[in-house]
Amino acid sequence: MTHFHFDDNTLSDAEKFQELLIFANGCAKLLHSDTQKLKSYHDLLEDEIEDLPSAADFLDKGAGALATLVKSIDYLGEQTAVKIDQEDINLVATLKGVVERCRKILEDGRTITFAPQSQFTLHGNVYQLQNAFLDAIQSIVQASAPNTATNVELEQKHFELNELRKLNISLSADDYIMVTIHAETVSSNETALPFDTQVYVGGVARLHDGDAVIAADGTIRLLFPVQTAKNNQQTPQESWKGTETILLVDDEDMIWDVISSMLIELGYTVILAENGRDAVEIYENNPNAIDLVLMDMVMPEMNAREAFHLLKKIDPNVKVLLSSGYVSEEDAKDVLDAGALGFLRKPYRMSDLAKAIRNIFDVNK
């Protein structure tokens, strides 16, 4: 699971802030849903005891407390609805990367199907979305019966206001991109999804101007507004794309899936290596075939610092772009001074990646 822990020292303050926003929005979403249920129960009780003045008085006081609670919850959601590092992303490519990651760790007999019929663009944060999708899919898979399939579906659908209200969703009648994740057969005693999954998935949906619905059978539906691509500096331009070959070096499978999807969408050919030792071997065995090495600083077996100096011995003109979510650019200064051509702090947007790569190729022609 991708659940966040506030005492995780490997996360930067900025990453903790992003996760805190998701946590706050997810809690606000669940609390809002529960207060709406309480309001319904209150209305039913009010009809039942209209001839009992003393009970009606208590109900009035309860209604007042409930109204105050609703205001507090809505205020929490409004004040934490901060959208960080969003850009136009290919939703199909993002989901494909997550599905492939999940397939790698599936138990025997379980499968995941995903066959999108259309392409969809969503303005959002790719890391938040991929973590929400990963959490949702893994939770559904774990709740499913053995030897059964989990289906991931993606479609555009129009919702009327009454349909949204039945789903307890506070959105306007409109067209929405809907991601549905459900198992063909669920285990009868494991249909309830983990609370932290509900918080995370709901929080990410709200931070993308959408919402999430988790049915009693464990089916998860995420709704996002239909949006047209935004022509701003966050959207990768044609001039940022290329056709070169890039060696992506990282020990995290999820980074492989997400970053390689970004690179492929930008037009690059991608070769994968899971540590510095593999990267050196691949580079040495493919002379003049790799145009850039995109390498994480912290890896098992051989880190980027060691691998970089070996790559320089093989090819003094090797182009290396460093990245990390654990160390700062200052910590990588010795490698940069030795000839590495840039540093990207994880998580980064596709536009940041695109510009960093083009800057290296265009400046070092």
VOBA-1610 file (N, C-alpha, C; in pm, whole numbers, padded with zeros to 5 digits, always signed):
BEGIN
Met+00083-00119+00000Met+00000+00000+00000Met+00088+00125+00000Thr+00029+00237-00031Thr+00103+00362-00041Thr+00071+00454+00074His+00020+00400+00184His-00026+00486+00292His+00088+00567+00352Phe+00057+00691+00384Phe+00155+00790+00427Phe+00169+00790+00578His+00293+00802+00626His+00319+00814+00768His+00392+00946+00792Phe+00342+01026+00886Phe+00396+01159+00908Phe+00538+01156+00964Asp+00580+01045+01022Asp+00715+01037+01078Asp+00815+00976+00979Asp+00777+00968+00851Asp+00866+00914+00749Asp+00975+01017+00718Asn+01097+00989+00765Asn+01207+01085+00749Asn+01263+01089+00608Thr+01221+00998+00522Thr+01270+00999+00384Thr+01196+01100+00298Leu+01085+01154+00349Leu+01007+01250+00273Leu+01052+01392+00304Ser+01054+01476+00201Ser+01085+01617+00222Ser+00966+01688+00284Asp+00990+01810+00333Asp+00880+01887+00391Asp+00771+01913+00288Ala+00812+01937+00163Ala+00714+01964+00057Ala+00628+01841+00031Glu+00690+01722+00032Glu+00615+01598+00010Glu+00520+01571+00126Lys+00566+01599+00249Lys+00479+01581+00365Lys+00360+01676+00358Phe+00384+01798+00311Phe+00276+01896+00298Phe+00173+01847+00198Gln+00218+01793+00085Gln+00125+01740-00015Gln+00042+01626+00042Glu+00108+01535+00113Glu+00036+01422+00170Glu-00062+01467+00279Leu-00024+01572+00352Leu-00114+01625+00456Leu-00241+01682+00393Leu-00226+01748+00279Leu-00342+01801+00208Leu-00435+01687+00164Ile-00377+01580+00114Ile-00458+01465+00073Ile-00530+01406+00193Phe-00458+01390+00303Phe-00515+01334+00425Phe-00632+01420+00475Ala-00613+01552+00478Ala-00717+01643+00527Ala-00839+01639+00436Asn-00817+01637+00305Asn-00930+01634+00212Asn-01002+01500+00216Gly-00927+01393+00234Gly-00990+01262+00243Gly-01076+01249+00367Cys-01026+01300+00480Cys-01105+01298+00603Cys-01229+01385+00589Ala-01213+01502+00526Ala-01328+01591+00506Ala-01433+01524+00419Lys-01389+01451+00317Lys-01484+01382+00228Lys-01564+01276+00304Leu-01494+01192+00384Leu-01563+01088+00459Leu-01655+01146+00566Leu-01608+01249+00635Leu-01690+01312+00738Leu-01814+01378+00677His-01797+01440+00559His-01911+01503+00492His-02016+01396+00457Ser-01970+01281+00406Ser-02063+01174+00371Ser-02138+01124+00494Asp-02064+01107+00605Asp-02127+01057+00727Asp-02227+01157+00785Thr-02196+01287+00777Thr-02290+01386+00830Thr-02417+01392+00745Gln-02405+01365+00616Gln-02524+01362+00533Gln-02615+01245+00572Lys-02552+01132+00607Lys-02630+01017+00655Lys-02698+01052+00788Leu-02624+01117+00877Leu-02681+01157+01006Leu-02800+01251+00986Lys-02786+01341+00887Lys-02895+01435+00858Lys-03020+01358+00814Ser-03000+01254+00733Ser-03113+01174+00687Ser-03180+01101+00803Tyr-03097+01044+00892Tyr-03152+00976+01009Tyr-03227+01074+01099His-03172+01194+01112His-03235+01298+01194His-03374+01333+01140Asp-03382+01349+01008Asp-03510+01384+00947Asp-03615+01274+00969Leu-03571+01148+00962Leu-03663+01037+00984Leu-03712+01036+01130Leu-03620+01058+01223Leu-03658+01061+01364Leu-03753+01177+01393Glu-03727+01289+01328Glu-03812+01408+01350Glu-03955+01378+01311Asp-03975+01303+01205Asp-04111+01267+01163Asp-04174+01170+01262Glu-04094+01081+01321Glu-04146+00977+01410Glu-04188+01033+01547Ile-04121+01138+01594Ile-04147+01184+01731Ile-04207+01324+01735Glu-04279+01361+01631Glu-04334+01497+01626Glu-04432+01525+01740Asp-04487+01419+01803Asp-04582+01439+01913Asp-04515+01432+02051Leu-04382+01425+02054Leu-04309+01420+02181Leu-04222+01545+02194Pro-04274+01651+02258Pro-04203+01780+02266Pro-04062+01770+02324Ser-04044+01692+02430Ser-03912+01683+02493Ser-03809+01622+02399Ala-03849+01517+02330Ala-03758+01454+02235Ala-03730+01546+02117Ala-03832+01619+02075Ala-03813+01714+01965Ala-03711+01821+02001Asp-03710+01861+02129Asp-03614+01963+02174Asp-03471+01910+02162Phe-03452+01786+02203Phe-03319+01726+02190Phe-03278+01713+02044Leu-03375+01680+01959Leu-03344+01669+01816Leu-03303+01804+01758Asp-03369+01911+01802Asp-03334+02045+01755Asp-03191+02080+01794Lys-03156+02045+01918Lys-03019+02073+01962Lys-02919+01989+01883Gly-02957+01865+01855Gly-02872+01780+01774Gly-02855+01833+01633Ala-02964+01887+01580Ala-02958+01945+01445Ala-02864+02064+01441Gly-02867+02144+01548Gly-02777+02260+01554Gly-02631+02217+01561Ala-02604+02114+01643Ala-02467+02063+01654Ala-02420+02003+01522Leu-02512+01934+01454Leu-02478+01873+01326Leu-02449+01979+01221Ala-02527+02087+01221Ala-02504+02195+01124Ala-02368+02260+01146Thr-02329+02276+01273Thr-02197+02333+01305Thr-02086+02240+01259Leu-02107+02109+01279Leu-02009+02011+01236Leu-01992+02013+01085Val-02102+02023+01013Val-02096+02029+00866Val-02017+02151+00820Lys-02041+02266+00882Lys-01967+02388+00847Lys-01818+02369+00871Ser-01783+02307+00983Ser-01642+02285+01015Ser-01576+02193+00913Ile-01647+02087+00877Ile-01593+01992+00780Ile-01574+02058+00643Asp-01676+02131+00600Asp-01667+02199+00470Asp-01555+02303+00471Tyr-01537+02370+00584Tyr-01429+02470+00595Tyr-01294+02401+00584Leu-01280+02286+00649Leu-01155+02209+00640Leu-01125+02173+00495Gly-01227+02126+00423Gly-01207+02090+00284Gly-01170+02210+00197Glu-01236+02323+00220Glu-01210+02444+00141Glu-01068+02496+00164Gln-01024+02498+00289Gln-00894+02555+00323Gln-00777+02465+00283Thr-00803+02339+00261Thr-00694+02247+00223Thr-00703+02205+00076Ala-00789+02268+00000Ala-00804+02235-00142Ala-00696+02305-00224Val-00571+02275-00193Val-00457+02337-00259Val-00403+02241-00365Lys-00400+02285-00487Lys-00357+02199-00599Lys-00209+02227-00627Ile-00125+02125-00609Ile+00019+02142-00619Ile+00074+02067-00741Asp+00160+02136-00816Asp+00233+02074-00927Asp+00143+01997-01022Gln+00039+02063-01073Gln-00052+01998-01166Gln-00019+02035-01310Glu-00045+01942-01400Glu-00018+01962-01542Glu-00111+01871-01621Asp-00118+01889-01751Asp-00199+01802-01835Asp-00128+01668-01848Ile-00197+01560-01810Ile-00136+01428-01816Ile-00224+01334-01898Asn-00162+01232-01952Asn-00232+01127-02025Asn-00283+01026-01922Leu-00414+01027-01898Leu-00472+00944-01793Leu-00459+00795-01827Val-00472+00759-01954Val-00460+00619-01994Val-00318+00568-01968Ala-00218+00648-02004Ala-00079+00607-01982Ala-00050+00592-01832Thr-00104+00683-01752Thr-00082+00675-01608Thr-00145+00549-01550Leu-00268+00520-01590Leu-00336+00399-01541Leu-00266+00272-01590Lys-00220+00273-01714Lys-00150+00155-01766Lys-00025+00125-01684Gly+00050+00230-01648Gly+00169+00212-01567Gly+00137+00151-01432Val+00029+00198-01369Val-00011+00145-01239Val-00059+00001-01251Val-00139-00027-01353Val-00190-00163-01372Val-00074-00261-01394Glu+00023-00222-01475Glu+00138-00309-01499Glu+00216-00334-01372Arg+00230-00231-01289Arg+00298-00247-01160Arg+00222-00347-01072Cys+00092-00336-01068Cys+00010-00426-00986Cys+00018-00570-01037Arg+00020-00586-01169Arg+00027-00721-01226Arg+00154-00793-01185Lys+00263-00718-01164Lys+00391-00779-01129Lys+00388-00843-00991Ile+00300-00796-00904Ile+00300-00845-00767Ile+00174-00925-00734Leu+00098-00962-00836Leu-00025-01039-00814Leu+00004-01182-00769Glu-00084-01234-00686Glu-00078-01376-00649Glu-00128-01458-00768Asp-00088-01584-00771Asp-00133-01674-00878Asp-00286-01683-00879Gly-00343-01681-00998Gly-00487-01695-01011Gly-00562-01563-01016Arg-00494-01453-00984Arg-00560-01321-00987Arg-00513-01246-01111Thr-00603-01175-01174Thr-00569-01098-01293Thr-00630-00958-01284Ile-00576-00868-01365Ile-00631-00732-01375Ile-00654-00703-01522Thr-00774-00659-01556Thr-00805-00623-01694Thr-00816-00472-01706Phe-00761-00419-01815Phe-00770-00276-01844Phe-00758-00259-01994Ala-00867-00222-02059Ala-00868-00208-02205Ala-00942-00080-02243Pro-00881+00036-02223Pro-00947+00163-02252Pro-00977+00179-02400Gln-01092+00238-02431Gln-01134+00257-02569Gln-01103+00397-02622Ser-01073+00490-02532Ser-01048+00628-02572Ser-00933+00685-02490Gln-00877+00795-02538Gln-00773+00868-02465Gln-00837+00980-02385Phe-00783+01006-02266Phe-00836+01113-02181Phe-00720+01194-02125Thr-00737+01325-02125Thr-00640+01415-02065Thr-00699+01470-01935Leu-00619+01468-01830Leu-00663+01520-01701Leu-00558+01616-01648His-00604+01732-01602His-00512+01829-01543His-00494+01792-01397Gly-00375+01743-01361Gly-00358+01698-01224Gly-00214+01669-01190Asn-00195+01607-01073Asn-00063+01570-01023Asn-00045+01420-01046Val+00047+01384-01132Val+00061+01245-01174Val+00098+01154-01058Tyr+00177+01203-00962Tyr+00218+01117-00851Tyr+00103+01092-00755Gln+00023+01196-00728Gln-00093+01177-00643Gln-00191+01077-00706Leu-00214+01094-00836Leu-00308+01006-00906Leu-00258+00862-00911Gln-00132+00842-00944Gln-00081+00706-00954Gln-00084+00637-00818Asn-00056+00709-00710Asn-00062+00648-00577Asn-00205+00613-00538Ala-00300+00701-00575Ala-00441+00673-00546Ala-00489+00550-00624Phe-00455+00543-00753Phe-00495+00429-00835Phe-00429+00301-00783Leu-00302+00308-00747Leu-00231+00192-00695Leu-00297+00141-00567Asp-00326+00233-00477Asp-00390+00197-00350Asp-00527+00134-00374Ala-00605+00196-00462Ala-00740+00146-00490Ala-00737+00007-00552Ile-00652-00012-00653Ile-00646-00141-00721Ile-00598-00251-00627Gln-00493-00224-00550Gln-00442-00325-00459Gln-00545-00362-00353Ser-00620-00263-00305Ser-00723-00290-00204Ser-00834-00378-00261Ile-00876-00348-00384Ile-00981-00428-00447Ile-00931-00570-00473Val-00807-00583-00520Val-00750-00715-00546Val-00747-00798-00418Gln-00705-00736-00308Gln-00696-00807-00181Gln-00834-00847-00128Ala-00936-00769-00164Ala-01072-00801-00119Ala-01141-00900-00211Ser-01080-00932-00324Ser-01144-01021-00420Ser-01123-01167-00384Ala-01211-01250-00435Ala-01199-01394-00412Ala-01082-01450-00493Pro-01023-01562-00448Pro-00914-01624-00524Pro-00958-01659-00666Asn-00861-01660-00757Asn-00886-01698-00897Asn-00995-01614-00962Thr-00990-01484-00934Thr-01088-01395-00995Thr-01018-01272-01052Ala-01088-01198-01133Ala-01030-01082-01201Ala-01075-00952-01137Thr-00987-00856-01138Thr-01020-00719-01100Thr-01023-00636-01229Asn-01130-00563-01249Asn-01146-00485-01373Asn-01126-00336-01346Val-01048-00275-01432Val-01028-00129-01429Val-01089-00073-01556Glu-01185+00016-01541Glu-01256+00072-01656Glu-01245+00224-01656Leu-01241+00279-01776Leu-01227+00424-01792Leu-01324+00471-01899Glu-01409+00566-01864Glu-01508+00615-01959Glu-01549+00759-01925Gln-01612+00822-02021Gln-01673+00954-01997Gln-01823+00936-01986Lys-01882+00994-01881Lys-02024+00974-01857Lys-02088+01102-01805His-02212+01125-01850His-02287+01241-01801His-02369+01202-01678Phe-02362+01284-01575Phe-02437+01262-01452Phe-02535+01375-01428Glu-02660+01342-01406Glu-02758+01440-01364Glu-02745+01461-01213Leu-02802+01570-01166Leu-02788+01606-01025Leu-02847+01499-00933Asn-02962+01443-00973Asn-03024+01342-00888Asn-02938+01215-00878Glu-02866+01182-00986Glu-02778+01066-00983Glu-02661+01089-00887Leu-02607+01211-00890Leu-02496+01245-00802Leu-02539+01244-00656Arg-02659+01294-00631Arg-02709+01299-00493Arg-02730+01158-00438Lys-02777+01066-00524Lys-02794+00927-00480Lys-02661+00864-00442Leu-02556+00909-00508Leu-02422+00858-00478Leu-02355+00936-00365Asn-02428+01035-00310Asn-02376+01121-00202Asn-02252+01197-00249Ile-02259+01250-00372Ile-02150+01327-00430Ile-02192+01473-00444Ser-02110+01563-00394Ser-02141+01706-00399Ser-02076+01771-00521Leu-02118+01728-00639Leu-02070+01786-00764Leu-02190+01835-00845Ser-02163+01917-00945Ser-02269+01968-01031Ser-02297+01871-01145Ala-02419+01874-01196Ala-02455+01792-01312Ala-02363+01828-01429Asp-02298+01729-01486Asp-02201+01757-01593Asp-02146+01625-01647Asp-02056+01637-01745Asp-01983+01520-01795Asp-01860+01498-01706Tyr-01832+01372-01677Tyr-01717+01340-01592Tyr-01639+01224-01651Ile-01508+01225-01627Ile-01425+01109-01655Ile-01439+01017-01534Met-01478+00893-01557Met-01501+00802-01445Met-01408+00681-01454Val-01333+00660-01347Val-01248+00543-01333Val-01318+00447-01237Thr-01350+00327-01285Thr-01418+00228-01202Thr-01326+00109-01179Ile-01312+00070-01053Ile-01228-00043-01016Ile-01313-00140-00934His-01329-00262-00985His-01413-00358-00912His-01368-00501-00941Ala-01395-00589-00847Ala-01362-00730-00863Ala-01486-00804-00912Glu-01465-00903-00998Glu-01578-00983-01048Glu-01645-01060-00935Thr-01563-01106-00840Thr-01615-01175-00722Thr-01536-01130-00601Val-01606-01089-00494Val-01538-01043-00373Val-01552-01147-00264Ser-01456-01146-00172Ser-01465-01234-00056Ser-01572-01178+00036Ser-01665-01261+00078Ser-01781-01214+00154Ser-01745-01143+00283Asn-01630-01178+00342Asn-01594-01117+00470Asn-01488-01009+00457Glu-01456-00967+00335Glu-01350-00868+00318Glu-01389-00758+00219Thr-01518-00725+00214Thr-01561-00625+00117Thr-01532-00483+00162Ala-01520-00460+00294Ala-01492-00325+00343Ala-01346-00291+00314Leu-01323-00179+00246Leu-01187-00139+00214Leu-01123-00068+00332Pro-00989-00074+00345Pro-00922-00010+00458Pro-00957+00139+00468Phe-00968+00187+00591Phe-01005+00327+00614Phe-00904+00421+00549Asp-00773+00390+00561Asp-00674+00481+00505Asp-00679+00482+00353Thr-00722+00372+00291Thr-00742+00372+00146Thr-00855+00466+00109Gln-00965+00459+00183Gln-01078+00548+00157Gln-01037+00694+00172Val-00957+00723+00275Val-00911+00860+00297Val-00823+00907+00181Tyr-00727+00824+00142Tyr-00633+00866+00038Tyr-00701+00884-00097Val-00779+00785-00136Val-00846+00791-00266Val-00942+00910-00271Gly-01020+00928-00165Gly-01113+01041-00161Gly-01042+01175-00161Gly-00930+01183-00088Gly-00855+01309-00082Gly-00796+01348-00215Val-00740+01251-00288Val-00683+01280-00420Val-00792+01323-00517Ala-00907+01255-00513Ala-01017+01293-00602Ala-01062+01436-00576Arg-01076+01474-00450Arg-01119+01610-00416Arg-01018+01715-00461Leu-00888+01683-00450Leu-00785+01778-00491Leu-00778+01791-00643His-00853+01708-00715His-00863+01719-00860His-01004+01759-00902Asp-01073+01830-00812Asp-01208+01883-00837Asp-01308+01773-00867Gly-01281+01654-00816Gly-01371+01541-00838Gly-01420+01483-00707Asp-01454+01356-00709Asp-01501+01289-00589Asp-01485+01139-00608Ala-01500+01065-00501Ala-01488+00920-00505Ala-01607+00856-00437Val-01651+00743-00491Val-01762+00667-00435Val-01714+00525-00408Ile-01730+00479-00286Ile-01692+00342-00252Ile-01818+00268-00213Ala-01860+00174-00297Ala-01985+00101-00275Ala-01968-00006-00168Ala-02081-00060-00123Ala-02079-00162-00018Ala-02004-00287-00061Asp-02004-00316-00193Asp-01934-00435-00241Asp-01787-00410-00267Gly-01739-00288-00232Gly-01598-00256-00250Gly-01564-00189-00381Thr-01659-00174-00472Thr-01634-00106-00598Thr-01597+00040-00573Ile-01490+00085-00638Ile-01446+00224-00626Ile-01470+00296-00758Arg-01536+00410-00750Arg-01555+00496-00868Arg-01495+00632-00837Leu-01406+00677-00924Leu-01347+00810-00910Leu-01397+00895-01026Leu-01451+01011-00994Leu-01505+01103-01094Leu-01415+01226-01102Phe-01380+01265-01224Phe-01299+01384-01249Phe-01366+01468-01356Pro-01363+01601-01344Pro-01423+01685-01448Pro-01356+01665-01583Val-01435+01669-01689Val-01380+01664-01824Val-01314+01798-01851Gln-01188+01793-01890Gln-01112+01916-01910Gln-01042+01913-02043Thr-01028+02028-02103Thr-00948+02040-02224Thr-00806+02073-02184Ala-00712+02039-02270Ala-00571+02065-02239Ala-00549+02214-02220Lys-00470+02247-02118Lys-00442+02388-02088Lys-00313+02427-02157Asn-00319+02535-02232Asn-00200+02581-02302Asn-00120+02675-02212Asn-00049+02617-02117Asn+00035+02697-02029Asn+00172+02631-02019Gln+00258+02687-01935Gln+00395+02640-01928Gln+00407+02503-01863Gln+00302+02455-01799Gln+00308+02325-01738Gln+00288+02213-01841Thr+00230+02246-01954Thr+00201+02145-02056Thr+00323+02127-02146Pro+00374+02005-02161Pro+00489+01983-02249Pro+00461+02030-02391Gln+00550+02114-02444Gln+00535+02164-02580Gln+00605+02070-02678Glu+00571+02084-02806Glu+00634+01999-02907Glu+00785+02017-02906Ser+00833+02138-02877Ser+00976+02165-02878Ser+01049+02094-02765Trp+00975+02044-02666Trp+01037+01972-02554Trp+01051+01823-02584Lys+00993+01776-02693Lys+00995+01633-02723Lys+01121+01595-02799Gly+01149+01465-02806Gly+01268+01420-02877Gly+01256+01276-02919Thr+01361+01227-02983Thr+01362+01088-03033Thr+01484+01011-02982Glu+01560+01068-02889Glu+01681+01004-02840Glu+01650+00882-02752Thr+01755+00807-02719Thr+01743+00690-02633Thr+01792+00724-02493Ile+01711+00692-02394Ile+01743+00727-02255Ile+01748+00600-02171Leu+01854+00587-02092Leu+01868+00477-01997Leu+01814+00525-01862Leu+01702+00469-01819Leu+01639+00506-01692Leu+01688+00410-01584Val+01753+00465-01482Val+01813+00383-01377Val+01745+00414-01244Asp+01671+00317-01191Asp+01599+00337-01065Asp+01563+00201-01008Asp+01564+00189-00876Asp+01535+00059-00815Asp+01388+00045-00777Glu+01306+00148-00801Glu+01165+00142-00768Glu+01084+00111-00894Asp+01009+00000-00891Asp+00930-00041-01008Asp+00829+00066-01047Met+00768+00132-00947Met+00668+00233-00978Met+00730+00349-01055Ile+00853+00386-01020Ile+00922+00493-01093Ile+00947+00448-01236Trp+00985+00323-01253Trp+01001+00269-01389Trp+00875+00292-01471Asp+00762+00251-01414Asp+00637+00257-01489Asp+00596+00400-01520Val+00602+00487-01420Val+00554+00624-01438Val+00648+00706-01525Ile+00777+00706-01490Ile+00873+00788-01565Ile+00892+00736-01706Ser+00895+00604-01724Ser+00910+00552-01860Ser+00789+00589-01945Ser+00669+00591-01884Ser+00549+00635-01957Ser+00562+00781-01999Met+00616+00864-01909Met+00638+01005-01944Met+00736+01016-02060Leu+00847+00944-02051Leu+00950+00953-02154Leu+00899+00905-02289Ile+00825+00794-02288Ile+00768+00742-02413Ile+00670+00841-02473Glu+00587+00904-02386Glu+00492+01004-02437Glu+00565+01123-02498Leu+00685+01152-02448Leu+00765+01262-02502Leu+00842+01222-02627Gly+00832+01095-02665Gly+00892+01051-02790Gly+01021+00973-02778Tyr+01072+00954-02656Tyr+01201+00890-02637Tyr+01190+00737-02635Thr+01301+00672-02670Thr+01314+00528-02651Thr+01374+00506-02513Val+01320+00410-02437Val+01362+00392-02297Val+01422+00255-02276Ile+01538+00252-02211Ile+01601+00128-02164Ile+01602+00135-02012Leu+01574+00023-01945Leu+01561+00022-01800Leu+01676-00051-01732Ala+01719+00005-01618Ala+01818-00061-01532Ala+01775-00038-01389Glu+01793-00140-01302Glu+01742-00129-01166Glu+01847-00089-01064Asn+01973-00073-01105Asn+02076-00023-01013Asn+02194+00027-01094Gly+02290+00088-01025Gly+02404+00144-01093Gly+02490+00042-01163Arg+02504-00077-01104Arg+02585-00181-01166Arg+02527-00224-01300Asp+02394-00244-01303Asp+02328-00280-01429Asp+02343-00169-01532Ala+02333-00044-01486Ala+02344+00071-01577Ala+02480+00075-01644Val+02585+00053-01567Val+02721+00053-01623Val+02736-00059-01726Glu+02685-00177-01692Glu+02696-00291-01783Glu+02618-00266-01912Ile+02496-00214-01900Ile+02414-00186-02019Ile+02480-00080-02106Tyr+02531+00024-02044Tyr+02595+00133-02120Tyr+02719+00082-02193Glu+02798-00001-02124Glu+02921-00053-02184Glu+02891-00147-02300Asn+02782-00224-02289Asn+02747-00321-02393Asn+02670-00260-02510Asn+02638-00132-02501Asn+02564-00064-02608Asn+02635+00066-02646Pro+02758+00055-02699Pro+02833+00176-02733Pro+02761+00263-02835Asn+02757+00394-02807Asn+02698+00495-02895Asn+02547+00478-02915Ala+02483+00393-02833Ala+02339+00371-02850Ala+02254+00446-02748Ile+02315+00491-02640Ile+02242+00560-02532Ile+02282+00706-02529Asp+02183+00793-02542Asp+02210+00936-02551Asp+02211+01005-02415Leu+02139+00948-02317Leu+02132+01012-02185Leu+02104+00904-02080Val+02164+00921-01963Val+02138+00834-01849Val+02063+00915-01744Leu+01941+00875-01714Leu+01860+00939-01609Leu+01869+00848-01487Met+01939+00893-01382Met+01979+00802-01276Met+01942+00855-01138Asp+01880+00766-01058Asp+01849+00800-00919Asp+01977+00797-00837Met+01987+00887-00738Met+02108+00897-00658Met+02124+00779-00562Val+02014+00731-00505Val+02021+00630-00399Val+01968+00497-00452Met+02057+00398-00464Met+02017+00266-00515Met+02099+00158-00445Pro+02046+00036-00437Pro+02124-00074-00381Pro+02232-00121-00478Glu+02325-00198-00428Glu+02435-00257-00506Glu+02537-00152-00552Met+02491-00050-00625Met+02582+00057-00666Met+02502+00184-00684Asn+02536+00289-00608Asn+02460+00414-00617Asn+02508+00497-00736Ala+02443+00610-00755Ala+02471+00694-00873Ala+02612+00752-00868Arg+02660+00782-00749Arg+02794+00843-00737Arg+02901+00747-00790Glu+02893+00621-00750Glu+02989+00521-00798Glu+02969+00494-00946Ala+02844+00477-00987Ala+02815+00444-01126Ala+02859+00557-01219Phe+02842+00681-01177Phe+02877+00794-01263Phe+03025+00790-01300His+03112+00766-01202His+03256+00767-01230His+03296+00650-01319Leu+03229+00536-01306Leu+03256+00424-01396Leu+03209+00455-01538Leu+03094+00522-01549Leu+03044+00562-01681Leu+03139+00660-01748Lys+03196+00750-01670Lys+03291+00848-01725Lys+03417+00779-01778Lys+03457+00670-01713Lys+03574+00596-01763Lys+03543+00529-01896Ile+03419+00479-01909Ile+03378+00415-02034Ile+03364+00518-02145Asp+03304+00633-02111Asp+03276+00738-02209Asp+03289+00874-02141Pro+03398+00944-02162Pro+03418+01075-02099Pro+03309+01176-02133Asn+03235+01153-02242Asn+03130+01245-02285Asn+02990+01198-02247Val+02979+01101-02158Val+02848+01049-02119Val+02763+01161-02060Lys+02636+01162-02097Lys+02542+01262-02046Lys+02458+01198-01935Val+02463+01256-01814Val+02394+01200-01699Val+02308+01308-01633Leu+02181+01274-01613Leu+02087+01360-01540Leu+02051+01288-01411Leu+02077+01352-01297Leu+02053+01291-01167Leu+01913+01325-01116Ser+01861+01237-01030Ser+01733+01266-00965Ser+01732+01198-00829Ser+01648+01249-00739Ser+01635+01186-00608Ser+01517+01244-00532Gly+01458+01162-00449Gly+01357+01209-00356Gly+01409+01209-00215Tyr+01533+01164-00196Tyr+01589+01150-00062Tyr+01704+01246-00033Val+01780+01282-00136Val+01892+01375-00114Val+01866+01502-00194Ser+01930+01609-00152Ser+01912+01739-00217Ser+02014+01758-00328Glu+01995+01863-00406Glu+02091+01897-00511Glu+02227+01929-00451Glu+02226+01991-00333Glu+02352+02024-00266Glu+02429+01896-00232Asp+02357+01792-00191Asp+02422+01665-00157Asp+02484+01599-00280Ala+02432+01634-00399Ala+02484+01576-00523Ala+02585+01668-00592Lys+02629+01772-00521Lys+02715+01874-00582Lys+02846+01815-00635Asp+02902+01717-00564Asp+03030+01661-00610Asp+03014+01589-00744Val+02901+01525-00764Val+02877+01455-00891Val+02849+01558-01001Leu+02776+01663-00968Leu+02750+01769-01065Leu+02880+01839-01105Asp+02966+01864-01007Asp+03094+01928-01035Asp+03183+01838-01120Ala+03162+01707-01107Ala+03244+01611-01184Ala+03193+01592-01326Gly+03078+01651-01359Gly+03032+01644-01497Gly+02889+01602-01520Ala+02815+01564-01414Ala+02672+01537-01434Ala+02604+01666-01478Leu+02502+01655-01563Leu+02449+01772-01633Leu+02320+01830-01575Gly+02274+01777-01465Gly+02153+01834-01405Gly+02102+01748-01291Phe+02005+01804-01217Phe+01946+01735-01102Phe+01797+01766-01097Leu+01716+01660-01080Leu+01571+01674-01066Leu+01529+01619-00931Arg+01457+01701-00854Arg+01407+01658-00725Arg+01273+01586-00744Lys+01262+01462-00697Lys+01136+01387-00704Lys+01042+01436-00595Pro+00912+01433-00620Pro+00849+01404-00749Pro+00854+01526-00839Tyr+00867+01506-00968Tyr+00870+01616-01062Tyr+00762+01596-01168Arg+00725+01707-01232Arg+00622+01703-01336Arg+00683+01661-01469Met+00598+01618-01561Met+00646+01583-01693Met+00713+01703-01760Ser+00657+01821-01738Ser+00715+01941-01800Ser+00856+01968-01746Asp+00877+01943-01615Asp+01011+01961-01557Asp+01110+01863-01620Leu+01066+01738-01634Leu+01150+01635-01695Leu+01181+01670-01840Ala+01078+01710-01914Ala+01095+01741-02056Ala+01194+01856-02076Lys+01179+01961-01997Lys+01267+02077-02012Lys+01410+02045-01972Ala+01428+01966-01865Ala+01562+01931-01821Ala+01636+01850-01927Ile+01565+01757-01989Ile+01627+01672-02092Ile+01663+01754-02216Arg+01567+01837-02262Arg+01594+01916-02381Arg+01707+02015-02357Asn+01715+02067-02235Asn+01824+02161-02203Asn+01958+02092-02217Ile+01967+01968-02173Ile+02093+01892-02185Ile+02126+01865-02332Phe+02030+01819-02409Phe+02057+01786-02550Phe+02084+01911-02633Asp+02007+02016-02610Asp+02019+02135-02694Asp+02145+02217-02661Val+02185+02214-02534Val+02305+02290-02494Val+02431+02214-02529Asn+02423+02080-02526Asn+02542+01998-02546Asn+02545+01930-02683Lys+02496+02001-02784Lys+02499+01944-02919Lys+02643+01941-02972
//
